Amino acid sequence: MPSPTTDLVRSYLKEIGRYPLLTPEQEITNARALQQMMAIEEQRLSLALELNRQPITIRNSQLIIAQAFIRGLEY
């Protein structure tokens, strides 16, 4: 009779076997994207320290500009 641990491992392996593995090209693409995201985050943190506040996100800046146009201001 299999132990509960063996059953859990077997169940886990069966579950992950339902999903295809990444191709080498996909792994490289994902790794490069991750490196870019990490570099962007590092720049964001550096900017936050320099400004002594959190930088405005693209989404927030779009909202600020939209509100300014609604009020009749120009940027």
N, C-alpha and C positions, 0 to 999 in steps of 0.2 A: 504494500500500500504506500503510495507516494506521500511524503510529508507535506504539511501546509506550505512550507517555504518553496518546495519544488513546484507545487501547484501554482503559486503566485508567479514564480519565474516563468513557468510554461505559459501561463496566461498573458504575462507581459510580452514575451517573445512572440506569441501568436498575434497580439494586438499590434505591435510595431511592424510586424511582417505585412500588414495590410497596406502600408505606405511605401512608395518607391524611394530608393536612396537617391541622393543628389548625384548628378554627373560631375566629373572633375571640373568641367567648365562652369557649372552652376556653383560649385564650392568656391572657385576663384572669384566669380562675379560677386557672390555674397560676401566673401572676405574683403574684397575691395570696397564694397558699399559700407561695410561695417567700419573699415579704417577711415573712410571719408566722414562718416557720422561721428566717430570718436574725435577726429580733428576739428570738426565743426563745434562739438560740445566743448572741447578744450578752448577754442577761440571765444565761445560764448562765456565761459567761466572767466577767462582773462579780461574780457570786456566788462563783465559785471564787477570785477575787482577794480578796474580802471575807473569806471563810472560811479562806483560805490552804490550801485543799484542793479536790478535785473534789466537787461536790455529789452526793448520792445520787440515782440515777435512779429512776424510778417502779418499774421492774422490781426493782431491788435493794431498795427500800423494801418492796415486797410480800413479798419473800423474808424480810426481817428480821422483819416483822410475823408472817408465817406461822410462822417458827421460834420467836418469842416465845410464840405461842399453843400450839405443840406443847410447849413447856417449862412451860406453865401460867401465864405472865406475862400481864398485861393492859396494853393501851395505851390 
